[in-house]
């Protein structure tokens, strides 16, 4: 397929490379011209503006936005849709609020433009591992863009099938899923990131407790000087808490067990807040997810080893600095 990609940062640029490797044609645009030039060298088609990008796509056009949520996505959508026509498809692969997706879809429908929201997880590792994709779209539109989704997703790989009476159907074992209508993809991704907050927080707190097991506040006979790097490594093997997050902890601790390059200031990117807000609106108890969000707020006032480890995990999976 031929697709336009707007936003060539850590994830967008790698997504373009993955698409190119699988034979797709990709027209690229970014406000930073160097990002465009670098991908042109890899085989992409460069565009000088969003209008130029739309003009270089065959009809019906498919354009994918990979820009920060909020005003950046809103402005990009407005500029692209002003140039697009009926039958075209506009995809938002960022971390937009699902209610904004529903509003945008209704707005674009008046022009005959189909809007798709794709919750995208994979971070800076996605080029090699593939991206877990959660899609909100009309079924026919989903089928149209499926070749792109199939390329970006991990595929079956070496993951063992889940033992079940009724075998999985559709695309889930390939790492992408149409969750439902517009808005549902980003809703599921929002909950995914809220859960991620809780998992990260519990791992970080556990390692913080182990780090302080040799505290002078404890009786000398009950103090333990533990090697956290080796503990993270042994937990990766056969443990019920083994996970990709634990893999990233092991990498971070092998590089620098003290995590001295991290201050422990932990931002939140919005999805955690939205998850808690959804829980409030649904009257669903979300004790752990709420606490993990509030812990990030507190980290901006004082810092613990747990928060340094949270920062280290964010850097490992997404390349996030402590101020982003």
Helices and strands as residue ranges (DSSP letters): E 2-6, H 10-21, E 25-29, H 33-41, E 45-46, H 50-55, E 62-65, H 71-83, E 89-92, H 98-109, E 114-121, G 123-125, H 126-129, E 132-136, H 139-152, G 172-174, E 176-180, H 184-211, G 212-214, G 220-222, H 228-235, H 244-255, H 271-282, H 287-298, H 305-318
